């Protein structure tokens, strides 16, 4: 069987994070959604996504194909329902396609919004799905717990060194090979804690679960981290972090507060940067929505910063409650920038100008090179497409 993860209308709801990736490559919990499905199915899955992303995330079709909604997180019961689908049957939940099975001919005309010609099977059980930006941190605790069970089942953790203080059940702590933890306090009473391969928690750190520190990432000295929080691979985390997700290859290495927030890949948070996650009037927080081109009510009292991939901010930057920063923005200066900062923006409160595309590509190349990763021609083409797509927002 050939498995494909597809993007539907939710893809636009999850911008700016889906500018550079399919929905399935969003990290929530310990793994990305794609990695979760791979752990269940035991094989790779290709992507049906935006045309400009297809060179980096190519579609693979065969004579028999199962398509799975990339915003849906797997579980054993759902997988069983998917596996018994027949050709031209589709699983539906609340008018959205969850999964379908198509042959090589029908997949050519596949449309995520048109499934009337297929035999519909309604799913009555709850589906674990992300459909809004804030779902990424709101549902992160459950995702960490599920991933922890998958990744640690029938495996033995490395020992926690004697210089550390463990509060809670040691069965809720898993340390991968090569990880280092010294002189820190680890509290699993509030949730499980996963420390990835070759990750490090430096001296004096205070960690409360649920928490995931992915491979080759570092928690800096004296950090205070409250769960549910995920620090993706090859990242640095310092200061105070609450209920946030960092996808990977990003740094929030210094003092400052990050709360109820999501940070993409290849981002850098300047020293002493803070974000607000609660309004002074304790009211619900509104957030920029790309498909509606306006701010929408999240229904949340706590909601912080959403920073798209390759974006950065200077030292002492202050972000308002519910701020959305696009892809490859460079934010700096005193005062509070506005709550929506378009992709390829340059500046802050006093003035926002265009970040020249060629210069942005040059900087991205340098950033990736530091991690021995090539920012190639396909990445440059994706940047050019995003730059063109988002020009209207810079003209607002």
KOLBA-877040 format. One record per residue (C-alpha): x, y, z; residue number from 1. Coordinates in Angstrom, 1 decimal, padded with zeros to 4 digits. Layout:
BEGIN
REC,east,north,up,num
REC,X,Y,Z,NUM
...
***
This chain:
BEGIN
REC,east,north,up,num
REC,000.0,000.0,000.0,1
REC,001.2,003.5,-000.8,2
REC,000.5,006.2,001.8,3
REC,000.2,009.9,001.1,4
REC,-000.3,012.8,003.5,5
REC,-002.4,015.6,002.0,6
REC,-003.1,019.2,002.8,7
REC,-006.7,020.5,002.9,8
REC,-008.2,024.0,003.7,9
REC,-006.6,023.8,007.2,10
REC,-003.2,024.5,005.5,11
REC,-004.2,028.2,005.1,12
REC,-005.3,028.4,008.7,13
REC,-001.9,027.2,009.9,14
REC,000.1,029.9,008.0,15
REC,002.8,031.2,008.4,16
REC,004.2,027.7,009.4,17
REC,002.8,026.1,006.2,18
REC,004.5,028.6,003.9,19
REC,007.6,026.4,003.9,20
REC,006.2,022.9,004.7,21
REC,003.2,020.6,004.3,22
REC,000.9,020.5,007.4,23
REC,002.2,017.0,008.3,24
REC,005.7,018.4,008.9,25
REC,004.5,020.6,011.8,26
REC,006.0,019.4,015.1,27
REC,003.6,018.9,018.0,28
REC,004.5,016.7,020.9,29
REC,007.9,015.1,020.4,30
REC,007.6,014.2,016.7,31
REC,006.2,015.9,013.6,32
REC,002.9,014.6,012.4,33
REC,004.6,012.8,009.5,34
REC,007.0,011.1,012.0,35
REC,004.0,009.9,014.1,36
REC,002.3,008.3,011.1,37
REC,005.6,006.7,010.0,38
REC,005.9,005.2,013.5,39
REC,002.5,003.6,013.1,40
REC,002.7,002.5,009.5,41
REC,006.4,001.6,009.5,42
REC,007.0,003.2,006.1,43
REC,007.6,006.6,004.6,44
REC,004.7,008.8,003.3,45
REC,004.9,011.3,000.5,46
REC,003.0,014.6,000.3,47
REC,000.1,016.1,-001.7,48
REC,000.7,019.8,-001.1,49
REC,001.0,023.2,-002.7,50
REC,002.6,023.1,-006.2,51
REC,005.5,025.4,-005.2,52
REC,006.4,023.0,-002.4,53
REC,006.2,019.8,-004.5,54
REC,009.9,019.8,-005.6,55
REC,011.0,019.6,-001.9,56
REC,008.0,017.4,-000.8,57
REC,007.3,015.2,-003.9,58
REC,004.1,013.2,-004.4,59
REC,004.5,009.4,-005.1,60
REC,001.5,007.5,-006.5,61
REC,001.0,003.9,-007.2,62
REC,-001.9,001.6,-008.4,63
REC,-003.4,001.6,-004.8,64
REC,-003.1,004.7,-002.6,65
REC,-004.3,005.7,000.8,66
REC,-004.5,009.4,001.4,67
REC,-004.5,010.7,005.0,68
REC,-005.2,014.2,006.1,69
REC,-001.9,015.8,007.2,70
REC,-003.5,017.7,010.1,71
REC,-004.8,014.5,011.7,72
REC,-002.6,012.7,014.4,73
REC,-002.7,008.9,014.3,74
REC,-004.0,006.4,016.8,75
REC,-004.5,002.7,016.6,76
REC,-008.3,002.7,016.1,77
REC,-008.1,005.3,013.3,78
REC,-005.4,003.4,011.6,79
REC,-007.5,000.3,011.6,80
REC,-010.4,002.1,010.0,81
REC,-008.0,003.5,007.4,82
REC,-006.5,000.1,006.5,83
REC,-009.9,-001.5,005.7,84
REC,-011.0,001.2,003.3,85
REC,-011.9,000.0,-000.2,86
REC,-011.2,001.8,-003.4,87
REC,-013.1,005.1,-003.7,88
REC,-014.2,005.0,000.0,89
REC,-013.6,008.1,002.2,90
REC,-013.6,008.6,005.9,91
REC,-015.5,011.8,006.9,92
REC,-015.5,013.7,010.2,93
REC,-017.5,017.0,010.5,94
REC,-017.5,017.4,006.7,95
REC,-013.7,017.1,006.4,96
REC,-011.9,014.2,004.7,97
REC,-009.9,012.2,007.2,98
REC,-008.6,009.6,004.8,99
REC,-009.5,008.0,001.4,100
REC,-008.4,005.2,-000.8,101
REC,-007.9,005.8,-004.6,102
REC,-006.5,004.0,-007.5,103
REC,-004.0,005.4,-010.0,104
REC,-006.7,006.9,-012.2,105
REC,-008.9,008.6,-009.6,106
REC,-005.9,010.1,-007.8,107
REC,-005.2,012.2,-010.9,108
REC,-008.5,014.1,-010.3,109
REC,-008.3,014.1,-006.5,110
REC,-009.8,017.3,-005.0,111
REC,-009.8,017.8,-001.2,112
REC,-013.1,019.8,-001.5,113
REC,-015.0,017.4,-003.8,114
REC,-015.7,014.0,-002.4,115
REC,-019.4,013.6,-003.4,116
REC,-018.6,010.9,-006.0,117
REC,-017.0,008.7,-003.4,118
REC,-018.6,006.4,-000.8,119
REC,-018.6,008.2,002.5,120
REC,-018.0,006.6,005.9,121
REC,-018.6,008.8,008.9,122
REC,-016.2,008.7,011.8,123
REC,-018.1,009.0,015.1,124
REC,-015.0,008.9,017.4,125
REC,-013.0,012.0,018.4,126
REC,-010.2,012.8,016.0,127
REC,-007.0,014.4,017.3,128
REC,-006.4,017.2,014.7,129
REC,-004.8,020.6,014.6,130
REC,-006.9,023.1,012.7,131
REC,-005.8,026.4,014.3,132
REC,-002.4,028.0,015.1,133
REC,-003.1,027.9,018.8,134
REC,-003.9,024.1,018.7,135
REC,-000.1,023.5,018.4,136
REC,000.6,024.6,021.9,137
REC,-002.9,024.0,023.3,138
REC,-002.8,020.3,022.4,139
REC,000.9,019.8,022.9,140
REC,000.6,018.2,026.3,141
REC,-001.5,015.3,025.0,142
REC,000.8,014.9,022.0,143
REC,003.9,014.7,024.2,144
REC,002.2,012.0,026.3,145
REC,001.2,009.9,023.3,146
REC,004.7,010.3,021.6,147
REC,006.4,009.4,024.9,148
REC,004.5,006.1,025.1,149
REC,005.4,005.3,021.5,150
REC,009.0,006.2,021.7,151
REC,009.8,004.6,025.0,152
REC,007.7,001.4,024.9,153
REC,009.8,-001.7,025.9,154
REC,012.9,000.5,026.0,155
REC,015.3,001.3,028.9,156
REC,016.2,004.9,029.8,157
REC,019.7,006.1,030.5,158
REC,020.3,006.9,034.2,159
REC,019.7,010.3,035.6,160
REC,023.0,011.5,037.2,161
REC,023.3,011.9,041.0,162
REC,023.9,015.7,040.8,163
REC,020.2,016.1,039.7,164
REC,017.0,016.2,041.7,165
REC,014.1,014.1,040.4,166
REC,010.6,015.0,041.7,167
REC,008.1,012.3,040.8,168
REC,008.0,008.9,039.2,169
REC,011.2,008.0,037.3,170
REC,009.1,005.9,034.9,171
REC,007.9,009.3,033.5,172
REC,011.4,010.3,032.6,173
REC,013.2,008.9,029.5,174
REC,016.8,009.9,028.6,175
REC,018.2,008.8,025.3,176
REC,021.8,007.7,024.7,177
REC,024.3,010.5,024.7,178
REC,022.1,013.0,026.6,179
REC,023.7,015.0,029.5,180
REC,021.9,016.5,032.5,181
REC,023.7,018.0,035.5,182
REC,022.7,019.8,038.7,183
REC,019.1,020.3,037.5,184
REC,015.6,019.8,039.0,185
REC,013.3,017.5,037.0,186
REC,009.6,017.3,038.0,187
REC,007.6,014.5,036.4,188
REC,004.6,014.9,038.7,189
REC,003.2,017.3,036.2,190
REC,003.8,015.2,033.1,191
REC,006.4,013.0,031.4,192
REC,009.8,014.3,030.3,193
REC,011.7,013.1,027.2,194
REC,015.4,014.0,026.6,195
REC,016.5,013.2,023.1,196
REC,019.8,011.7,021.9,197
REC,022.8,013.9,022.5,198
REC,020.7,016.7,024.1,199
REC,021.9,018.6,027.1,200
REC,020.3,020.2,030.1,201
REC,022.9,022.5,031.7,202
REC,023.4,023.3,035.4,203
REC,020.7,025.0,037.5,204
REC,017.8,024.3,035.1,205
REC,014.3,023.8,036.5,206
REC,012.1,021.6,034.3,207
REC,008.4,020.7,034.8,208
REC,006.7,018.2,032.5,209
REC,005.2,017.5,030.1,210
REC,008.5,018.4,028.4,211
REC,010.4,017.2,025.3,212
REC,013.9,018.2,024.5,213
REC,014.7,016.7,021.1,214
REC,018.0,015.4,019.8,215
REC,021.1,017.6,019.8,216
REC,019.3,020.5,021.6,217
REC,020.4,022.4,024.7,218
REC,018.7,023.9,027.7,219
REC,021.0,026.7,028.9,220
REC,022.1,027.2,032.5,221
REC,019.4,028.4,034.9,222
REC,016.5,028.0,032.5,223
REC,013.0,027.7,033.9,224
REC,010.7,025.6,031.7,225
REC,007.0,024.9,032.4,226
REC,005.2,022.2,030.4,227
REC,003.7,021.4,028.1,228
REC,006.7,022.5,026.1,229
REC,008.7,021.1,023.2,230
REC,012.1,022.1,022.1,231
REC,012.7,020.6,018.7,232
REC,016.0,019.2,017.4,233
REC,019.2,021.3,017.1,234
REC,017.8,024.2,019.2,235
REC,018.8,026.2,022.2,236
REC,016.5,027.2,025.0,237
REC,017.1,029.6,027.9,238
REC,015.3,032.0,030.2,239
REC,011.7,031.3,031.1,240
REC,009.5,029.2,028.7,241
REC,005.9,028.2,029.3,242
REC,003.6,026.0,027.2,243
REC,005.4,026.6,023.9,244
REC,006.7,024.7,020.9,245
REC,009.9,025.3,019.0,246
REC,009.9,023.3,015.8,247
REC,013.7,022.9,015.5,248
REC,017.0,024.5,014.4,249
REC,016.0,027.7,016.3,250
REC,017.5,029.5,019.3,251
REC,015.9,031.2,022.3,252
REC,019.1,030.9,024.2,253
REC,019.0,033.9,026.5,254
REC,017.0,035.3,029.4,255
REC,013.5,036.6,028.5,256
REC,010.0,035.2,028.6,257
REC,008.3,033.0,025.9,258
REC,004.8,031.8,026.8,259
REC,001.9,030.1,024.9,260
REC,003.9,030.4,021.7,261
REC,005.0,028.6,018.6,262
REC,008.4,029.2,016.9,263
REC,009.3,027.8,013.5,264
REC,012.6,026.5,012.3,265
REC,015.8,028.7,011.7,266
REC,014.5,031.4,014.0,267
REC,016.5,033.4,016.5,268
REC,015.1,035.2,019.6,269
REC,017.3,038.1,020.8,270
REC,018.5,038.4,024.4,271
REC,015.9,039.7,026.9,272
REC,013.1,039.4,024.4,273
REC,009.7,039.0,026.0,274
REC,006.2,038.2,024.7,275
REC,002.9,039.0,026.5,276
REC,000.5,036.0,026.7,277
REC,-002.2,037.7,028.8,278
REC,-004.1,040.9,028.1,279
REC,-004.3,043.5,030.9,280
REC,-008.1,043.2,030.8,281
REC,-008.0,039.4,030.9,282
REC,-010.1,039.3,027.8,283
REC,-010.0,036.8,024.9,284
REC,-007.1,037.2,022.5,285
REC,-007.5,037.9,018.8,286
REC,-005.0,036.6,016.3,287
REC,-004.2,037.4,012.6,288
REC,-005.8,034.9,010.3,289
REC,-004.4,034.6,006.7,290
REC,-007.5,033.2,004.8,291
REC,-009.8,035.8,006.3,292
REC,-007.2,038.6,006.2,293
REC,-008.2,039.9,009.5,294
REC,-007.9,039.2,013.3,295
REC,-010.1,036.4,014.7,296
REC,-011.1,035.6,018.2,297
REC,-009.2,032.6,019.6,298
REC,-011.4,032.2,022.6,299
REC,-008.2,032.0,024.6,300
REC,-007.1,034.0,027.6,301
REC,-003.5,033.0,027.2,302
REC,-002.0,033.3,023.7,303
REC,001.5,034.6,022.8,304
REC,003.8,034.7,019.8,305
REC,003.7,032.8,016.5,306
REC,007.0,033.3,014.6,307
REC,007.3,031.8,011.1,308
REC,010.5,030.1,009.8,309
REC,013.7,032.0,009.2,310
REC,012.5,035.0,011.2,311
REC,014.5,036.8,013.9,312
REC,014.2,039.6,016.4,313
REC,016.8,041.8,018.1,314
REC,017.7,042.2,021.7,315
REC,015.0,043.5,024.1,316
REC,012.2,043.0,021.6,317
REC,008.7,043.2,023.1,318
REC,005.9,041.3,021.5,319
REC,002.2,042.0,022.2,320
REC,-000.3,039.4,023.2,321
REC,-001.2,037.3,020.1,322
REC,001.4,038.4,017.7,323
REC,001.9,036.7,014.3,324
REC,005.3,037.1,012.5,325
REC,005.6,035.8,009.0,326
REC,008.4,033.9,007.3,327
REC,011.9,035.6,007.1,328
REC,011.0,038.7,009.0,329
REC,013.7,040.7,010.9,330
REC,012.2,042.6,013.8,331
REC,014.0,045.0,016.1,332
REC,013.8,048.4,017.9,333
REC,012.1,049.7,021.0,334
REC,008.4,049.6,021.8,335
REC,005.8,047.0,020.8,336
REC,005.6,046.1,017.1,337
REC,002.1,045.6,015.7,338
REC,000.4,042.3,016.2,339
REC,000.8,041.1,012.6,340
REC,004.2,041.4,010.9,341
REC,004.3,040.2,007.3,342
REC,006.8,037.9,005.8,343
REC,010.1,039.5,004.6,344
REC,009.5,042.5,006.8,345
REC,012.4,044.6,008.1,346
REC,012.1,046.9,011.1,347
REC,009.8,047.5,014.0,348
REC,007.6,050.1,015.6,349
REC,008.8,053.2,013.7,350
REC,009.0,051.7,010.2,351
REC,008.6,048.4,008.4,352
REC,010.3,048.0,005.0,353
REC,010.8,045.1,002.6,354
REC,013.6,042.6,003.4,355
REC,015.2,042.3,000.0,356
REC,014.7,038.8,-001.4,357
REC,018.3,038.3,-002.5,358
REC,019.7,039.5,000.9,359
REC,017.2,037.2,002.7,360
REC,018.3,034.2,000.7,361
REC,022.0,035.1,001.4,362
REC,021.3,035.3,005.2,363
REC,019.3,032.0,005.1,364
REC,022.2,030.3,003.4,365
REC,024.6,031.5,006.1,366
REC,022.3,030.4,008.9,367
REC,021.9,026.9,007.4,368
REC,025.6,026.6,006.7,369
REC,026.3,026.9,010.4,370
REC,024.5,023.6,010.9,371
REC,026.1,022.0,007.9,372
REC,022.9,022.1,005.9,373
REC,022.7,023.4,002.4,374
REC,020.1,026.1,001.5,375
REC,019.7,024.9,-002.1,376
REC,018.0,026.0,-005.3,377
REC,014.7,024.4,-004.3,378
REC,014.8,026.4,-001.1,379
REC,015.5,029.6,-003.0,380
REC,012.6,029.0,-005.3,381
REC,010.3,028.5,-002.3,382
REC,011.5,031.8,-000.8,383
REC,010.8,033.6,-004.1,384
REC,007.3,032.1,-004.2,385
REC,006.6,033.1,-000.6,386
REC,007.9,036.6,-001.2,387
REC,005.5,037.0,-004.2,388
REC,002.6,035.6,-002.2,389
REC,003.0,037.8,000.7,390
REC,003.7,041.2,-001.1,391
REC,000.1,042.2,-000.5,392
REC,000.5,042.1,003.2,393
REC,003.7,044.3,003.1,394
REC,001.7,046.8,001.1,395
REC,-001.1,047.1,003.8,396
***
